[in-house]
Amino acid sequence: MDRIEKETHAKVIVIGTAIGGYFAALLAFVKTCNVRATVLVDALVNSPMRSRANPDQPATIDERDSLF
């Protein structure tokens, strides 16, 4: 993404397949101001993130945001 920011000021469209879909979705989440759209094809993004405070529960939005 750093290279894209240096070479152009346009927003990008990110495409991810299989495990690349996870990273495409993550990039779109982290760099929302630089990503115009995300296309996920047969993506593996349905992996629940567990809470650090209580591993039996899913992570809260605040816990997810704190990782970035």
mmJSON file of the N, C-alpha and C atoms, coordinates in Angstrom:
{"data_MODEL":{"atom_site":{
"group_PDB":["ATOM","ATOM","ATOM","ATOM","ATOM","ATOM","ATOM","ATOM","ATOM","ATOM","ATOM","ATOM","ATOM","ATOM","ATOM","ATOM","ATOM","ATOM","ATOM","ATOM","ATOM","ATOM","ATOM","ATOM","ATOM","ATOM","ATOM","ATOM","ATOM","ATOM","ATOM","ATOM","ATOM","ATOM","ATOM","ATOM","ATOM","ATOM","ATOM","ATOM","ATOM","ATOM","ATOM","ATOM","ATOM","ATOM","ATOM","ATOM","ATOM","ATOM","ATOM","ATOM","ATOM","ATOM","ATOM","ATOM","ATOM","ATOM","ATOM","ATOM","ATOM","ATOM","ATOM","ATOM","ATOM","ATOM","ATOM","ATOM","ATOM","ATOM","ATOM","ATOM","ATOM","ATOM","ATOM","ATOM","ATOM","ATOM","ATOM","ATOM","ATOM","ATOM","ATOM","ATOM","ATOM","ATOM","ATOM","ATOM","ATOM","ATOM","ATOM","ATOM","ATOM","ATOM","ATOM","ATOM","ATOM","ATOM","ATOM","ATOM","ATOM","ATOM","ATOM","ATOM","ATOM","ATOM","ATOM","ATOM","ATOM","ATOM","ATOM","ATOM","ATOM","ATOM","ATOM","ATOM","ATOM","ATOM","ATOM","ATOM","ATOM","ATOM","ATOM","ATOM","ATOM","ATOM","ATOM","ATOM","ATOM","ATOM","ATOM","ATOM","ATOM","ATOM","ATOM","ATOM","ATOM","ATOM","ATOM","ATOM","ATOM","ATOM","ATOM","ATOM","ATOM","ATOM","ATOM","ATOM","ATOM","ATOM","ATOM","ATOM","ATOM","ATOM","ATOM","ATOM","ATOM","ATOM","ATOM","ATOM","ATOM","ATOM","ATOM","ATOM","ATOM","ATOM","ATOM","ATOM","ATOM","ATOM","ATOM","ATOM","ATOM","ATOM","ATOM","ATOM","ATOM","ATOM","ATOM","ATOM","ATOM","ATOM","ATOM","ATOM","ATOM","ATOM","ATOM","ATOM","ATOM","ATOM","ATOM","ATOM","ATOM","ATOM","ATOM","ATOM","ATOM","ATOM","ATOM","ATOM","ATOM","ATOM","ATOM","ATOM"],
"id":[1,2,3,4,5,6,7,8,9,10,11,12,13,14,15,16,17,18,19,20,21,22,23,24,25,26,27,28,29,30,31,32,33,34,35,36,37,38,39,40,41,42,43,44,45,46,47,48,49,50,51,52,53,54,55,56,57,58,59,60,61,62,63,64,65,66,67,68,69,70,71,72,73,74,75,76,77,78,79,80,81,82,83,84,85,86,87,88,89,90,91,92,93,94,95,96,97,98,99,100,101,102,103,104,105,106,107,108,109,110,111,112,113,114,115,116,117,118,119,120,121,122,123,124,125,126,127,128,129,130,131,132,133,134,135,136,137,138,139,140,141,142,143,144,145,146,147,148,149,150,151,152,153,154,155,156,157,158,159,160,161,162,163,164,165,166,167,168,169,170,171,172,173,174,175,176,177,178,179,180,181,182,183,184,185,186,187,188,189,190,191,192,193,194,195,196,197,198,199,200,201,202,203,204],
"type_symbol":["N","C","C","N","C","C","N","C","C","N","C","C","N","C","C","N","C","C","N","C","C","N","C","C","N","C","C","N","C","C","N","C","C","N","C","C","N","C","C","N","C","C","N","C","C","N","C","C","N","C","C","N","C","C","N","C","C","N","C","C","N","C","C","N","C","C","N","C","C","N","C","C","N","C","C","N","C","C","N","C","C","N","C","C","N","C","C","N","C","C","N","C","C","N","C","C","N","C","C","N","C","C","N","C","C","N","C","C","N","C","C","N","C","C","N","C","C","N","C","C","N","C","C","N","C","C","N","C","C","N","C","C","N","C","C","N","C","C","N","C","C","N","C","C","N","C","C","N","C","C","N","C","C","N","C","C","N","C","C","N","C","C","N","C","C","N","C","C","N","C","C","N","C","C","N","C","C","N","C","C","N","C","C","N","C","C","N","C","C","N","C","C","N","C","C","N","C","C","N","C","C","N","C","C"],
"label_atom_id":["N","CA","C","N","CA","C","N","CA","C","N","CA","C","N","CA","C","N","CA","C","N","CA","C","N","CA","C","N","CA","C","N","CA","C","N","CA","C","N","CA","C","N","CA","C","N","CA","C","N","CA","C","N","CA","C","N","CA","C","N","CA","C","N","CA","C","N","CA","C","N","CA","C","N","CA","C","N","CA","C","N","CA","C","N","CA","C","N","CA","C","N","CA","C","N","CA","C","N","CA","C","N","CA","C","N","CA","C","N","CA","C","N","CA","C","N","CA","C","N","CA","C","N","CA","C","N","CA","C","N","CA","C","N","CA","C","N","CA","C","N","CA","C","N","CA","C","N","CA","C","N","CA","C","N","CA","C","N","CA","C","N","CA","C","N","CA","C","N","CA","C","N","CA","C","N","CA","C","N","CA","C","N","CA","C","N","CA","C","N","CA","C","N","CA","C","N","CA","C","N","CA","C","N","CA","C","N","CA","C","N","CA","C","N","CA","C","N","CA","C","N","CA","C","N","CA","C","N","CA","C","N","CA","C","N","CA","C"],
"label_alt_id":[null,null,null,null,null,null,null,null,null,null,null,null,null,null,null,null,null,null,null,null,null,null,null,null,null,null,null,null,null,null,null,null,null,null,null,null,null,null,null,null,null,null,null,null,null,null,null,null,null,null,null,null,null,null,null,null,null,null,null,null,null,null,null,null,null,null,null,null,null,null,null,null,null,null,null,null,null,null,null,null,null,null,null,null,null,null,null,null,null,null,null,null,null,null,null,null,null,null,null,null,null,null,null,null,null,null,null,null,null,null,null,null,null,null,null,null,null,null,null,null,null,null,null,null,null,null,null,null,null,null,null,null,null,null,null,null,null,null,null,null,null,null,null,null,null,null,null,null,null,null,null,null,null,null,null,null,null,null,null,null,null,null,null,null,null,null,null,null,null,null,null,null,null,null,null,null,null,null,null,null,null,null,null,null,null,null,null,null,null,null,null,null,null,null,null,null,null,null,null,null,null,null,null,null],
"label_comp_id":["MET","MET","MET","ASP","ASP","ASP","ARG","ARG","ARG","ILE","ILE","ILE","GLU","GLU","GLU","LYS","LYS","LYS","GLU","GLU","GLU","THR","THR","THR","HIS","HIS","HIS","ALA","ALA","ALA","LYS","LYS","LYS","VAL","VAL","VAL","ILE","ILE","ILE","VAL","VAL","VAL","ILE","ILE","ILE","GLY","GLY","GLY","THR","THR","THR","ALA","ALA","ALA","ILE","ILE","ILE","GLY","GLY","GLY","GLY","GLY","GLY","TYR","TYR","TYR","PHE","PHE","PHE","ALA","ALA","ALA","ALA","ALA","ALA","LEU","LEU","LEU","LEU","LEU","LEU","ALA","ALA","ALA","PHE","PHE","PHE","VAL","VAL","VAL","LYS","LYS","LYS","THR","THR","THR","CYS","CYS","CYS","ASN","ASN","ASN","VAL","VAL","VAL","ARG","ARG","ARG","ALA","ALA","ALA","THR","THR","THR","VAL","VAL","VAL","LEU","LEU","LEU","VAL","VAL","VAL","ASP","ASP","ASP","ALA","ALA","ALA","LEU","LEU","LEU","VAL","VAL","VAL","ASN","ASN","ASN","SER","SER","SER","PRO","PRO","PRO","MET","MET","MET","ARG","ARG","ARG","SER","SER","SER","ARG","ARG","ARG","ALA","ALA","ALA","ASN","ASN","ASN","PRO","PRO","PRO","ASP","ASP","ASP","GLN","GLN","GLN","PRO","PRO","PRO","ALA","ALA","ALA","THR","THR","THR","ILE","ILE","ILE","ASP","ASP","ASP","GLU","GLU","GLU","ARG","ARG","ARG","ASP","ASP","ASP","SER","SER","SER","LEU","LEU","LEU","PHE","PHE","PHE"],
"label_asym_id":["A","A","A","A","A","A","A","A","A","A","A","A","A","A","A","A","A","A","A","A","A","A","A","A","A","A","A","A","A","A","A","A","A","A","A","A","A","A","A","A","A","A","A","A","A","A","A","A","A","A","A","A","A","A","A","A","A","A","A","A","A","A","A","A","A","A","A","A","A","A","A","A","A","A","A","A","A","A","A","A","A","A","A","A","A","A","A","A","A","A","A","A","A","A","A","A","A","A","A","A","A","A","A","A","A","A","A","A","A","A","A","A","A","A","A","A","A","A","A","A","A","A","A","A","A","A","A","A","A","A","A","A","A","A","A","A","A","A","A","A","A","A","A","A","A","A","A","A","A","A","A","A","A","A","A","A","A","A","A","A","A","A","A","A","A","A","A","A","A","A","A","A","A","A","A","A","A","A","A","A","A","A","A","A","A","A","A","A","A","A","A","A","A","A","A","A","A","A","A","A","A","A","A","A"],
"label_entity_id":["1","1","1","1","1","1","1","1","1","1","1","1","1","1","1","1","1","1","1","1","1","1","1","1","1","1","1","1","1","1","1","1","1","1","1","1","1","1","1","1","1","1","1","1","1","1","1","1","1","1","1","1","1","1","1","1","1","1","1","1","1","1","1","1","1","1","1","1","1","1","1","1","1","1","1","1","1","1","1","1","1","1","1","1","1","1","1","1","1","1","1","1","1","1","1","1","1","1","1","1","1","1","1","1","1","1","1","1","1","1","1","1","1","1","1","1","1","1","1","1","1","1","1","1","1","1","1","1","1","1","1","1","1","1","1","1","1","1","1","1","1","1","1","1","1","1","1","1","1","1","1","1","1","1","1","1","1","1","1","1","1","1","1","1","1","1","1","1","1","1","1","1","1","1","1","1","1","1","1","1","1","1","1","1","1","1","1","1","1","1","1","1","1","1","1","1","1","1","1","1","1","1","1","1"],
"label_seq_id":[1,1,1,2,2,2,3,3,3,4,4,4,5,5,5,6,6,6,7,7,7,8,8,8,9,9,9,10,10,10,11,11,11,12,12,12,13,13,13,14,14,14,15,15,15,16,16,16,17,17,17,18,18,18,19,19,19,20,20,20,21,21,21,22,22,22,23,23,23,24,24,24,25,25,25,26,26,26,27,27,27,28,28,28,29,29,29,30,30,30,31,31,31,32,32,32,33,33,33,34,34,34,35,35,35,36,36,36,37,37,37,38,38,38,39,39,39,40,40,40,41,41,41,42,42,42,43,43,43,44,44,44,45,45,45,46,46,46,47,47,47,48,48,48,49,49,49,50,50,50,51,51,51,52,52,52,53,53,53,54,54,54,55,55,55,56,56,56,57,57,57,58,58,58,59,59,59,60,60,60,61,61,61,62,62,62,63,63,63,64,64,64,65,65,65,66,66,66,67,67,67,68,68,68],
"pdbx_PDB_ins_code":[null,null,null,null,null,null,null,null,null,null,null,null,null,null,null,null,null,null,null,null,null,null,null,null,null,null,null,null,null,null,null,null,null,null,null,null,null,null,null,null,null,null,null,null,null,null,null,null,null,null,null,null,null,null,null,null,null,null,null,null,null,null,null,null,null,null,null,null,null,null,null,null,null,null,null,null,null,null,null,null,null,null,null,null,null,null,null,null,null,null,null,null,null,null,null,null,null,null,null,null,null,null,null,null,null,null,null,null,null,null,null,null,null,null,null,null,null,null,null,null,null,null,null,null,null,null,null,null,null,null,null,null,null,null,null,null,null,null,null,null,null,null,null,null,null,null,null,null,null,null,null,null,null,null,null,null,null,null,null,null,null,null,null,null,null,null,null,null,null,null,null,null,null,null,null,null,null,null,null,null,null,null,null,null,null,null,null,null,null,null,null,null,null,null,null,null,null,null,null,null,null,null,null,null],
"Cartn_x":[0.831,0.0,0.871,2.041,2.919,3.299,3.554,3.916,2.758,1.56,0.391,0.223,0.421,0.288,1.321,2.528,3.585,3.348,2.827,2.721,1.404,0.372,-0.918,-1.718,-2.607,-3.486,-4.892,-5.058,-6.359,-6.577,-7.821,-8.159,-8.056,-7.713,-7.507,-8.674,-8.814,-9.753,-8.905,-9.181,-8.395,-9.192,-8.528,-9.163,-8.376,-9.076,-8.412,-9.16,-8.399,-9.001,-8.423,-9.216,-8.806,-8.231,-7.043,-6.46,-6.122,-5.888,-5.652,-6.855,-8.048,-9.253,-9.215,-8.634,-8.487,-7.634,-6.509,-5.61,-6.205,-6.977,-7.656,-8.673,-9.432,-10.409,-9.709,-8.605,-7.843,-7.309,-6.775,-6.272,-7.389,-8.543,-9.681,-10.121,-10.019,-10.398,-9.398,-8.114,-7.058,-6.862,-6.951,-6.683,-7.947,-9.02,-10.298,-10.218,-9.346,-9.26,-8.552,-7.852,-7.121,-7.774,-8.78,-9.4,-10.794,-11.011,-12.317,-13.303,-12.839,-13.695,-12.836,-13.476,-12.809,-13.661,-13.022,-13.705,-13.108,-13.948,-13.501,-14.09,-13.218,-13.644,-13.224,-14.209,-13.918,-12.945,-13.204,-12.281,-12.46,-11.365,-11.365,-11.348,-12.483,-12.547,-13.444,-13.984,-14.892,-14.152,-13.077,-12.324,-12.575,-13.277,-13.6,-12.35,-12.289,-11.204,-11.695,-10.949,-11.359,-10.906,-11.666,-11.341,-10.129,-9.237,-8.085,-8.518,-9.531,-10.009,-10.775,-11.542,-12.334,-12.32,-11.411,-11.274,-12.532,-13.507,-14.745,-15.708,-15.364,-16.213,-15.502,-16.269,-15.63,-15.046,-14.034,-13.41,-14.388,-14.311,-15.14,-14.522,-15.271,-14.754,-13.521,-13.544,-12.395,-11.155,-11.336,-10.198,-9.634,-10.512,-10.06,-9.312,-9.849,-9.192,-7.838,-7.683,-6.425,-5.267,-5.571,-4.513,-3.837,-4.468,-3.921,-3.429],
"Cartn_y":[-1.194,0.0,1.25,1.198,2.366,2.756,1.779,2.063,2.736,2.275,2.872,4.317,4.576,5.929,6.872,6.376,7.21,7.495,6.515,6.639,7.251,7.182,7.72,8.148,9.083,9.517,8.942,8.108,7.489,6.32,6.058,4.893,3.64,2.529,1.28,0.32,-0.612,-1.722,-2.958,-3.622,-4.771,-6.036,-7.021,-8.308,-9.402,-10.254,-11.348,-12.649,-13.723,-15.047,-15.95,-16.903,-17.865,-17.124,-17.465,-16.812,-15.353,-15.023,-13.628,-12.748,-13.347,-12.607,-12.087,-12.859,-12.41,-11.152,-11.174,-10.023,-8.83,-9.067,-7.981,-7.317,-8.121,-7.58,-6.83,-7.362,-6.701,-5.361,-5.327,-4.085,-3.054,-3.479,-2.567,-2.045,-2.864,-2.461,-1.467,-1.719,-0.891,0.419,0.355,1.518,1.965,2.225,2.563,3.801,4.739,5.96,5.732,4.608,4.332,3.276,2.578,1.48,1.894,1.847,2.202,1.05,-0.175,-1.357,-2.586,-3.621,-4.896,-5.996,-6.836,-7.964,-9.236,-10.035,-11.281,-12.447,-13.324,-14.464,-15.74,-16.528,-17.77,-17.512,-16.431,-15.968,-16.722,-16.887,-17.53,-16.458,-15.797,-14.716,-15.041,-16.228,-16.6,-17.286,-16.685,-17.212,-16.311,-16.8,-15.931,-15.557,-14.311,-13.838,-13.941,-14.644,-14.867,-13.721,-13.447,-12.406,-12.82,-11.892,-12.188,-12.29,-11.508,-11.528,-12.804,-13.307,-14.512,-15.299,-16.256,-16.999,-17.756,-17.902,-18.57,-17.63,-16.342,-15.333,-14.73,-14.227,-13.534,-12.196,-11.732,-10.454,-9.309,-8.297,-7.111,-6.237,-5.263,-4.324,-3.597,-3.197,-2.506,-3.399,-4.684,-5.609,-5.773,-5.848,-5.98,-4.734,-3.564,-2.312,-2.127,-2.646,-2.456,-3.232,-4.204,-4.987,-4.21,-3.135,-2.39,-1.084],
"Cartn_z":[0.0,0.0,0.0,0.606,0.606,-0.812,-1.65,-3.043,-3.773,-3.535,-4.171,-3.721,-2.425,-1.916,-2.528,-2.792,-3.367,-4.841,-5.592,-7.037,-7.515,-6.731,-7.158,-5.939,-6.16,-5.068,-5.225,-6.25,-6.496,-5.54,-5.258,-4.446,-5.301,-4.682,-5.414,-5.188,-6.106,-5.959,-5.678,-4.573,-4.128,-4.413,-5.024,-5.317,-4.6,-3.877,-3.177,-3.362,-3.625,-3.744,-2.666,-2.224,-1.192,0.012,0.461,1.634,1.338,0.065,-0.306,-0.024,0.003,0.345,1.763,2.655,4.043,4.089,3.378,3.392,2.655,1.611,0.911,1.832,2.565,3.512,4.636,5.112,6.171,5.685,4.48,3.91,3.787,3.333,3.212,4.572,5.59,6.949,7.532,7.301,7.885,7.11,5.792,4.941,4.212,4.95,4.334,3.453,3.767,2.972,1.639,1.461,0.228,-0.652,-0.142,-0.883,-1.325,-2.634,-3.195,-3.051,-3.338,-3.271,-3.027,-2.504,-2.28,-2.895,-3.705,-4.324,-3.73,-3.094,-2.488,-3.269,-3.772,-4.578,-3.861,-3.425,-2.709,-1.561,-0.83,0.198,1.516,2.217,3.53,4.62,4.795,5.774,6.963,7.001,8.069,9.213,9.664,10.797,11.994,12.993,14.129,14.917,15.322,16.179,17.615,18.433,19.815,20.703,21.727,22.693,23.518,23.773,24.632,26.094,26.462,27.842,28.146,27.174,27.357,26.044,25.891,24.631,24.18,25.065,24.683,23.964,23.898,23.263,22.056,21.092,19.97,20.434,19.719,20.062,19.804,20.642,20.454,19.365,18.904,17.891,18.432,19.693,20.293,20.311,20.611,20.61,19.199,18.216,16.828,16.379,16.703,16.319,16.981,18.195,18.928,18.293,17.432,16.78,15.662,15.184,14.055,14.525],
"occupancy":[1.0,1.0,1.0,1.0,1.0,1.0,1.0,1.0,1.0,1.0,1.0,1.0,1.0,1.0,1.0,1.0,1.0,1.0,1.0,1.0,1.0,1.0,1.0,1.0,1.0,1.0,1.0,1.0,1.0,1.0,1.0,1.0,1.0,1.0,1.0,1.0,1.0,1.0,1.0,1.0,1.0,1.0,1.0,1.0,1.0,1.0,1.0,1.0,1.0,1.0,1.0,1.0,1.0,1.0,1.0,1.0,1.0,1.0,1.0,1.0,1.0,1.0,1.0,1.0,1.0,1.0,1.0,1.0,1.0,1.0,1.0,1.0,1.0,1.0,1.0,1.0,1.0,1.0,1.0,1.0,1.0,1.0,1.0,1.0,1.0,1.0,1.0,1.0,1.0,1.0,1.0,1.0,1.0,1.0,1.0,1.0,1.0,1.0,1.0,1.0,1.0,1.0,1.0,1.0,1.0,1.0,1.0,1.0,1.0,1.0,1.0,1.0,1.0,1.0,1.0,1.0,1.0,1.0,1.0,1.0,1.0,1.0,1.0,1.0,1.0,1.0,1.0,1.0,1.0,1.0,1.0,1.0,1.0,1.0,1.0,1.0,1.0,1.0,1.0,1.0,1.0,1.0,1.0,1.0,1.0,1.0,1.0,1.0,1.0,1.0,1.0,1.0,1.0,1.0,1.0,1.0,1.0,1.0,1.0,1.0,1.0,1.0,1.0,1.0,1.0,1.0,1.0,1.0,1.0,1.0,1.0,1.0,1.0,1.0,1.0,1.0,1.0,1.0,1.0,1.0,1.0,1.0,1.0,1.0,1.0,1.0,1.0,1.0,1.0,1.0,1.0,1.0,1.0,1.0,1.0,1.0,1.0,1.0,1.0,1.0,1.0,1.0,1.0,1.0],
"B_iso_or_equiv":[0.0,0.0,0.0,0.0,0.0,0.0,0.0,0.0,0.0,0.0,0.0,0.0,0.0,0.0,0.0,0.0,0.0,0.0,0.0,0.0,0.0,0.0,0.0,0.0,0.0,0.0,0.0,0.0,0.0,0.0,0.0,0.0,0.0,0.0,0.0,0.0,0.0,0.0,0.0,0.0,0.0,0.0,0.0,0.0,0.0,0.0,0.0,0.0,0.0,0.0,0.0,0.0,0.0,0.0,0.0,0.0,0.0,0.0,0.0,0.0,0.0,0.0,0.0,0.0,0.0,0.0,0.0,0.0,0.0,0.0,0.0,0.0,0.0,0.0,0.0,0.0,0.0,0.0,0.0,0.0,0.0,0.0,0.0,0.0,0.0,0.0,0.0,0.0,0.0,0.0,0.0,0.0,0.0,0.0,0.0,0.0,0.0,0.0,0.0,0.0,0.0,0.0,0.0,0.0,0.0,0.0,0.0,0.0,0.0,0.0,0.0,0.0,0.0,0.0,0.0,0.0,0.0,0.0,0.0,0.0,0.0,0.0,0.0,0.0,0.0,0.0,0.0,0.0,0.0,0.0,0.0,0.0,0.0,0.0,0.0,0.0,0.0,0.0,0.0,0.0,0.0,0.0,0.0,0.0,0.0,0.0,0.0,0.0,0.0,0.0,0.0,0.0,0.0,0.0,0.0,0.0,0.0,0.0,0.0,0.0,0.0,0.0,0.0,0.0,0.0,0.0,0.0,0.0,0.0,0.0,0.0,0.0,0.0,0.0,0.0,0.0,0.0,0.0,0.0,0.0,0.0,0.0,0.0,0.0,0.0,0.0,0.0,0.0,0.0,0.0,0.0,0.0,0.0,0.0,0.0,0.0,0.0,0.0,0.0,0.0,0.0,0.0,0.0,0.0],
"pdbx_formal_charge":[null,null,null,null,null,null,null,null,null,null,null,null,null,null,null,null,null,null,null,null,null,null,null,null,null,null,null,null,null,null,null,null,null,null,null,null,null,null,null,null,null,null,null,null,null,null,null,null,null,null,null,null,null,null,null,null,null,null,null,null,null,null,null,null,null,null,null,null,null,null,null,null,null,null,null,null,null,null,null,null,null,null,null,null,null,null,null,null,null,null,null,null,null,null,null,null,null,null,null,null,null,null,null,null,null,null,null,null,null,null,null,null,null,null,null,null,null,null,null,null,null,null,null,null,null,null,null,null,null,null,null,null,null,null,null,null,null,null,null,null,null,null,null,null,null,null,null,null,null,null,null,null,null,null,null,null,null,null,null,null,null,null,null,null,null,null,null,null,null,null,null,null,null,null,null,null,null,null,null,null,null,null,null,null,null,null,null,null,null,null,null,null,null,null,null,null,null,null,null,null,null,null,null,null],
"auth_seq_id":[1,1,1,2,2,2,3,3,3,4,4,4,5,5,5,6,6,6,7,7,7,8,8,8,9,9,9,10,10,10,11,11,11,12,12,12,13,13,13,14,14,14,15,15,15,16,16,16,17,17,17,18,18,18,19,19,19,20,20,20,21,21,21,22,22,22,23,23,23,24,24,24,25,25,25,26,26,26,27,27,27,28,28,28,29,29,29,30,30,30,31,31,31,32,32,32,33,33,33,34,34,34,35,35,35,36,36,36,37,37,37,38,38,38,39,39,39,40,40,40,41,41,41,42,42,42,43,43,43,44,44,44,45,45,45,46,46,46,47,47,47,48,48,48,49,49,49,50,50,50,51,51,51,52,52,52,53,53,53,54,54,54,55,55,55,56,56,56,57,57,57,58,58,58,59,59,59,60,60,60,61,61,61,62,62,62,63,63,63,64,64,64,65,65,65,66,66,66,67,67,67,68,68,68],
"auth_comp_id":["MET","MET","MET","ASP","ASP","ASP","ARG","ARG","ARG","ILE","ILE","ILE","GLU","GLU","GLU","LYS","LYS","LYS","GLU","GLU","GLU","THR","THR","THR","HIS","HIS","HIS","ALA","ALA","ALA","LYS","LYS","LYS","VAL","VAL","VAL","ILE","ILE","ILE","VAL","VAL","VAL","ILE","ILE","ILE","GLY","GLY","GLY","THR","THR","THR","ALA","ALA","ALA","ILE","ILE","ILE","GLY","GLY","GLY","GLY","GLY","GLY","TYR","TYR","TYR","PHE","PHE","PHE","ALA","ALA","ALA","ALA","ALA","ALA","LEU","LEU","LEU","LEU","LEU","LEU","ALA","ALA","ALA","PHE","PHE","PHE","VAL","VAL","VAL","LYS","LYS","LYS","THR","THR","THR","CYS","CYS","CYS","ASN","ASN","ASN","VAL","VAL","VAL","ARG","ARG","ARG","ALA","ALA","ALA","THR","THR","THR","VAL","VAL","VAL","LEU","LEU","LEU","VAL","VAL","VAL","ASP","ASP","ASP","ALA","ALA","ALA","LEU","LEU","LEU","VAL","VAL","VAL","ASN","ASN","ASN","SER","SER","SER","PRO","PRO","PRO","MET","MET","MET","ARG","ARG","ARG","SER","SER","SER","ARG","ARG","ARG","ALA","ALA","ALA","ASN","ASN","ASN","PRO","PRO","PRO","ASP","ASP","ASP","GLN","GLN","GLN","PRO","PRO","PRO","ALA","ALA","ALA","THR","THR","THR","ILE","ILE","ILE","ASP","ASP","ASP","GLU","GLU","GLU","ARG","ARG","ARG","ASP","ASP","ASP","SER","SER","SER","LEU","LEU","LEU","PHE","PHE","PHE"],
"auth_asym_id":["A","A","A","A","A","A","A","A","A","A","A","A","A","A","A","A","A","A","A","A","A","A","A","A","A","A","A","A","A","A","A","A","A","A","A","A","A","A","A","A","A","A","A","A","A","A","A","A","A","A","A","A","A","A","A","A","A","A","A","A","A","A","A","A","A","A","A","A","A","A","A","A","A","A","A","A","A","A","A","A","A","A","A","A","A","A","A","A","A","A","A","A","A","A","A","A","A","A","A","A","A","A","A","A","A","A","A","A","A","A","A","A","A","A","A","A","A","A","A","A","A","A","A","A","A","A","A","A","A","A","A","A","A","A","A","A","A","A","A","A","A","A","A","A","A","A","A","A","A","A","A","A","A","A","A","A","A","A","A","A","A","A","A","A","A","A","A","A","A","A","A","A","A","A","A","A","A","A","A","A","A","A","A","A","A","A","A","A","A","A","A","A","A","A","A","A","A","A","A","A","A","A","A","A"],
"auth_atom_id":["N","CA","C","N","CA","C","N","CA","C","N","CA","C","N","CA","C","N","CA","C","N","CA","C","N","CA","C","N","CA","C","N","CA","C","N","CA","C","N","CA","C","N","CA","C","N","CA","C","N","CA","C","N","CA","C","N","CA","C","N","CA","C","N","CA","C","N","CA","C","N","CA","C","N","CA","C","N","CA","C","N","CA","C","N","CA","C","N","CA","C","N","CA","C","N","CA","C","N","CA","C","N","CA","C","N","CA","C","N","CA","C","N","CA","C","N","CA","C","N","CA","C","N","CA","C","N","CA","C","N","CA","C","N","CA","C","N","CA","C","N","CA","C","N","CA","C","N","CA","C","N","CA","C","N","CA","C","N","CA","C","N","CA","C","N","CA","C","N","CA","C","N","CA","C","N","CA","C","N","CA","C","N","CA","C","N","CA","C","N","CA","C","N","CA","C","N","CA","C","N","CA","C","N","CA","C","N","CA","C","N","CA","C","N","CA","C","N","CA","C","N","CA","C","N","CA","C","N","CA","C","N","CA","C","N","CA","C"],
"pdbx_PDB_model_num":[1,1,1,1,1,1,1,1,1,1,1,1,1,1,1,1,1,1,1,1,1,1,1,1,1,1,1,1,1,1,1,1,1,1,1,1,1,1,1,1,1,1,1,1,1,1,1,1,1,1,1,1,1,1,1,1,1,1,1,1,1,1,1,1,1,1,1,1,1,1,1,1,1,1,1,1,1,1,1,1,1,1,1,1,1,1,1,1,1,1,1,1,1,1,1,1,1,1,1,1,1,1,1,1,1,1,1,1,1,1,1,1,1,1,1,1,1,1,1,1,1,1,1,1,1,1,1,1,1,1,1,1,1,1,1,1,1,1,1,1,1,1,1,1,1,1,1,1,1,1,1,1,1,1,1,1,1,1,1,1,1,1,1,1,1,1,1,1,1,1,1,1,1,1,1,1,1,1,1,1,1,1,1,1,1,1,1,1,1,1,1,1,1,1,1,1,1,1,1,1,1,1,1,1]
}}}
